[in-house]
Amino acid sequence: MNKNIRMVAACAAVVVMGLAVVRGQMPATPVAAQRDQVTLAVPRHNNAAPWVASAGRFVAVTWGAALDGKWDIYLATSADEGRTFGTPVRVNTVDGDGRVGGEIPPRVALHLPAGASVPQVVVAWNAKDQGTEIKIARSRDFGKTFAAPASLQAPGAAGDRGWHALTIDAQGLAHVVWLDHRGLAEAKAQAGAAAAGHAAHEAAALDGVAMAMKSRLHYATYGDRATPEQMLAPGVCYCCKTALAPTAKGVLATWRHVYDGNMRDVAFTLLGTSGAAAPPRISADGWSINGCPDDGPALAVDASDRVHAIWPTVIPGDEPVGALFYASKAAAAPAFGARQRVTTLGSPKPSHPQVTLDGTGHLFVAWDEIVGGVRTAAWAEGTTEADGTLRLGAPARLAPAGPTQYPVMAPLAKGAIVAWVSGAQGSSVIRVRQLVAAGATVSAAR
C-alpha cells in the first residue's frame, strides 16, 4: 500500500521534498523543518480537518486527505515541539473509509508511560464503509506502526454516528465519546421510512426536543481495561463536535444539548455517570434554534485542575449576533462561573473555537470567522486570574492571507502548537506553527 506524499516547509524560500509513504514506515531523521511554519500535505489530495496532540516535546498531527471524494487518515509526528516532522503514515486500513469534516476531524492523543522514551499514539476517526463506525487504533512506537483498528460501537448498530472526541488518562486508557443517531434510524424503521441518518436531521425542525431525544451521547474506552459502549445522555444536538478533558475526578465531557424550548446550550458531565435527560449547562445562553449550528465546544484543564471551556453561541435580540464565550470551573466547584465574551476580529459569526494552556499556565484560544468574504483563522493569548477571570490580548490572524480555517491546538512547555487548514477547498494543505505568549522567547530548533 505505497503512496507518494510531499511535505512542504517554507523558510525564506519554499522547499518541497518528495517522500515515499509506506504504511508503518518513518525515517529516523526529520525530513522538513521551519521554525515558524511547517506544511503537511498528501499531493494531489484535498488535505483537511487536522487535530493535534502533545506530550512534553512530542507532537502528533492527524488529518484527512481525499482523492476523488474518498478520505484516508494520516498521522505525522515530531520530537522537537513541531519544528520538524517525520514522514506521514496512513492510519486507516480500509481504502477511503474515512469520514472527514470540520466538525468530524480524526482525533489523536498521546500517552508517555513511565520510563518510556517515546509516547504511544492513539488515533480515532469516523469511518463510513458498509455502515458508520467510530474506529480507533494505537501505536506503541510513536506512529511508526499501528495495531489493527477496533470499532467502538456495538456490531451492526444502525444509523449515523460521529462528531467524536478522544483523550487518554494517566493510566493510558483511551476515552471516546460520540454522537449516536441509531435512535433516529430505529424511529424511522418503526414508522416504515426507508432512510435514516443525517438526512433525518431535517425532520428535527418539526419537533426539536422530542426528535433530539432520539440522538444520544455514547461513550466507550479502549486499551488494557477497555469497556464497551454505553449511553451517557439523550437529547444531543445533531452535528456539533464534542470535547473531552481529563481531570482529577475523572474525564469531563461537553457537547451541545437540546433543552426545553429548543435551547441549544452546551452541557457537561463526568464520563461514566448515568444519562440524565437534562444535564447541567456550562451557561444558559438563551439561544433557541430549530436546527444544528454545526459548531461545538472545546475544553482544557490547567495544573490546578481548573477546567476552561470555550464555545460558540448566538446572542438573541432584534439583530442576533454570533459570539464566542469563555467560562471556567474550579476543581471543587459543581458549576462553571459566569461566561465572558471573547473579542474576535469583528465578524458577525466567529466559529470553531479551541482552547489550551501551556506549561506556565498561559491560555491560548483560536477560532475562525469570515473577514472580507474570506474564512480567516485567528488566535489570542492571555491569562486567567484566581477567580477564573480571563484576560486576553488583542486577536490576530494565524496567517497573513486566507482562506484559513479550523485551527486546533495543543500545549507546549512555553506556548502552544497550532494546526489549521490553508487554501481553497479541493487543494488545501495543513499548516503547523508555534504560538508564543507576548514577551516570551522560543529557542531555535536543535
N, C-alpha and C positions, 0 to 999 in steps of 0.2 A: 504494500500500500504506500508507494512512493509518490510524493508531490514536491514540486519546486515551490519554494517560498522566498520572499525577499524581505529583509529588514532595511529600513532607511534611517540613517542618522544624519541630522542636519547640524553641522558646525558652522564655520564661516562659509563653507560650501556644502552642498548636499552630497553625501556619499551613499551609493547604492551597492549592496552586496547581494549576489545571487547565492542562495543556500539550498541544499537538498534536505528535505524533511522526510525522515523515516520515522514512523510511529515508534516512540520509545527511545530515540537516539538524540543525544545532545553533545556538542563538542565540549572539551574540557576547559576551553578558554572562551571568554566573551567574543562576540562577533561584531558588535557595533556599539559605539558609545558616543554620548554627547552630554555635557553637564546639564544643559538647560532642557533638552528635549530629545526623546527617542521615539521613533515611529515603528510600530508593529503592523505588518500587513501581509496577507497572502495575495500575491499578484494576480491580477485579472479577476479578483473577487471583490465583493462588497464586504468590507470589514466593519463590524458594528457591535454595539451592546457589550462594552467591556465591564469587567469587575476586577478589583484589585484587593490584595491582602498582604499583610506584612507580619514579620516576627523578627525582632531585632533588626539586623541589616538585610535580612532576606525579604524579597518582594516577589510576588507572583501576580501575573495578569492573565486573565482568561477573557475570551471574546468569541464571537461568531463570525465565520467567513462563508459567504454564499456565492455559489455559481449556478446560474440558471434557476434561481429560486430555492436551491437546496442548501441547507445550512449544516456546517460542521463546526465542532467546538475545538478551539485551540488554547494552548497554555504556553506562556514564556516565563522564565524565572531569572531572577537576578540575586547575586550575593553581595552587592555593593549599593544598596538602597536605591536601586532603579537607575543607576548611571549606565550600566551595561546589562544586556540580556543575552542568554544563550539561545540556541535555535528553538523556535516554537515546535511543540509536539501536538499532534492531534489526539484528543481525548476520547471522543465517541468512536465506537467500533462499527456501528451501522452507518453506511454511507448516507449522508444527507438527512439524518433523522433529527437533527437539532431543530428546535422551535425557538426562534430568537426574535426579540423586540426590545424596545427601550425599557419597558416595564417587565420584561421577561429575559433579562440577561442571564447567561450562565453565571454561577456563583463559585468563588474559590475561598478557601480558608486554610490557614497554616497551623501546624502544631509542632513545637520543638520539644521532644521528650527529653527528660533529664539525661545528660551525658551524650546526647546526640550531636553530631557535627552539622547536620543539615535537617531542615524541618520536613515533616510529612505534609503532603498536599492533598486536599480533598476538593473535588470539583463536582458540583451538582448542576444539572441542566434539565430543561423541559424538552422532552422528546416526543415526536409525533410520527409514528410509522403505521402499524396496524391499529394502534389506539394512542391515547395521550398519556404520557408517563412522566414521573419525576425520577430521573436516573442519577446515580451517584457513583463515583469511583475514587479510590485512594491510591496515591503514590507514596512509597516509603523511601524513595531516593531523589526527592526534590524535583519531581516532574520528569525524570528520565523515562520511567515506565509506569504504567497504571495497571492495577488489578482489573479483572473483568467488571463491568458496570453492574450495579444492582438496581432494581426497581423498588421504590418505596411504597407505592400504593398497592392495595390488595389486587391479586391477579384478576384480570377481567373487569376491573372497575369501569363502570360506564361513564360517559360524559366527558366534559372538558376539565382540565386542571392545569395549574401553572402559577405564575406570579410568586415564586418561591423565595425563601431566604435560607441562609446557611450560616452556622457558626460552629466552632469547636470549643469544648470546655477544657478545663485544665487537665483533665484525665485523658484527653484525646478523643472523646466521644463526639461525633458529629450530630448536630441537631438541625432538623429541617422542618420548616412549615411551608404550606402552600394553600392556595385557594382551590377548593374542590367543588365541582358543579355536577357531581353524579346525581344529586337530588333533583336538579332540573331535568336531567335525562330520564330519571325514573318517573317524574311527574308527566313528562311528555309521553312516555310509553304508556302510562296508565290512562292518559287522555286519548290514546290512539294516534298521536302525532308521530311522524316518521323522523323528524330531525331533532337533534339535541345539541348542546354545546353552546359556543359563543353566540350563535345566531339567536338563541333563546333569550339572550340578554335584552333584546329589543322588547320582548314581552313584559319585562320587568317594569317598564314605564307605566303599564296599566295598573299595577299594584306593587309598588316598590318594596314595601316592608314585607309583605307576605311572600312575594317571589324571592326576595333576598334570603329568607329563612331556608330556602332550598339549596343555597350555596353556603359552604362551610369552610372554616379554617381547620386544616388537618395537620397532624404532627407525627413525626417518626424520628428515630435515632438510628445511627449507622456506625458500626465499629464492633469492638470486642464484646460490648454489652448492649447490642442493638435491641430495640423494641419495635414491634410492629406499629403501623399507623393507628392513630386514634383521632377522634374529632375533638377539637378544642372549643369551637363556638360556631353556632349557626348565625346567619344573618349578615354575611360579609358583603361588602361592595365588590362588584364582579371582576374588575380587572385593574386594580391598583396594586402595585408591588407591596410586599410585606417586608418587615425588618426584624432582626434578632440582635440581642446583646447579652453576653454572659455577665451575671452579677454574682455577688457573694451568696445571695439567696436562691439562685437558680437562673435559668435563661429567660430573659424578658422578651416577649413578642409584642409587636404592634402592627396594626393593619387598619384600613378604613372600613368602618362598620356602618350598617344601616339601622338607625334608631327610629323610634316612633316619630311620625311626621316627616319621614323620608330624610331625616338629618344625616348627612354623610360626615360623621365625625371620626376621629382617629381613636381607636381603642387600644388597650394594653392588658396583658395578663402574663403570669408566670407559666411557662410550659409545664404540662403535667397536671394542671388544675382542671377540674371538671368544667365543661362548657356551659356557661351561663348565657341566657338569651340576651341579656343586656350587660355586657362587660363594662368596666369603668372607662370613662373618656380621659384622654390627655387634656382636652379642652372642649367646652361646649361652644362651637363656633357659630351655630345658628344658620348653617348652610343647608338648605333643602333643595334637592335636585332629583329629577326623575331620570337618572342615568348615571353612568360611572365616569368620573373625570379622567381615568387612566393616569393617575398621578398619586403615588403613595408616599409614606413617611420614611424617615431614617433615624437611627439610634446610634449613640456612642456612650461609653462608660469611662469615667476617669479613675484615677488612682484611689480616690476616697469612696468609690462605689456610687457616686452620683451619676444618674442617668440623664443624658442630654438628648432631646428629641427635636426634630425639625420636620415640618410638614407644610404642604400647600393647601390653601382653602380659598374661599371667596368671602369677602366682606359684603354682607347683604345691604340693600338700600335701594333708593331710586335709581342709582347707577352703580350696580355691583362691580367690585373690582377684585381681581385675584391678588393674593399676597402669600408670603412665606412667614410662618411664625415659629418661634423657638420657646421651649419650656424645659425645665429640669426637675428632677425628683431626687431629694436626698436619700441616702441608703435606707434610713429608718422611716421615711415618710410613706404613707399609704397612697398619696396622690401627687400629681405634678403641680408645680407652682403656676402662678399667672403667666399667660402667654406674653411674649414680646415680639413685635413685628421686626422682621429683618429687612434692612434697607437694601434694595436691589438697584439695577440700572435704570429703572423707571418705566418699564413696560407694564401694560395692564394685566399680564398673567405670567409671572415668573413660575417656573415649574421644575420638577425632578430634583429636589434638594437632597444634599448629602451633608453629613457632619462627622468630624473626627477630632481627636485631641492627641497632641504629641506627648513625648515623654516628660516635658516640662509643664504640662497642663494647659498649654496654649491651644485654643479652639479654632478650627477652620470650618467654614461652610462653603458649599459650592452648589450651583444650580444652572439652569439655562433659561433664556427668555428671548423673545423676538425683538430685536433692535434694528430699526430701519429696514424692516422686512426680512431680516436675516436672523436665523436662530443663532444665539450667541451664548457660550458658556462663560460663567463668571464665578468669582470667589471673593471671600473676605476673611479676615482673621482678627482675633481678639482674645479676650479673657473673660472669665466668669468670677464674680465675687462670692464670698462665703454664703450669702443668702440666695445664690443662684442667678443674680442679675447678670445679664450678658452685656459686655462692652465690645462692640465690633468696630473695626476701622471701615474706611470707605471701600465700596465694592470696586473690583477691577476685572477686566476681561482676562480669560485664561490665555488667549492668543490674540494677536493684533487684528486678525481678519477671520471671517467665518466662511461657510457655516461651521459652527462648533456646537456640540450638544452632548447631553447625558454624561456629565462629569461624575466620576466616582473616586473615592479617596480612601487611604489607609494611613495610619500614623507612623512616623519615624521618631527617632530619639529627639531630634530637633527639626520640626517641620512635618510636612505630610507629602506623600506621593499621590499624584492625581493622574488619572487616565480619562480620556474623553474621545468622542467620535469627531473626526475632522474631515470636511469635504462633502461633496454632493452625494445624495443617495445613489447607490449603484457603483460608486468608485471611492467610497470613503475609506479612511485608514484610522488606526488607533494611535493617538499621541500620548506620551507619558512624560511627566516632568515633576520636579520637586517644587513644593511651595515652602517658603521660608517666612517666618514671622518678622515683622518690622524690627530692624536693628540687629537681627541675628545674622550669623555668617555660616556658610556651608563650606566645608573643606573640599579641596579638589579631589577628583577621583584618584584612587590609589591602585 
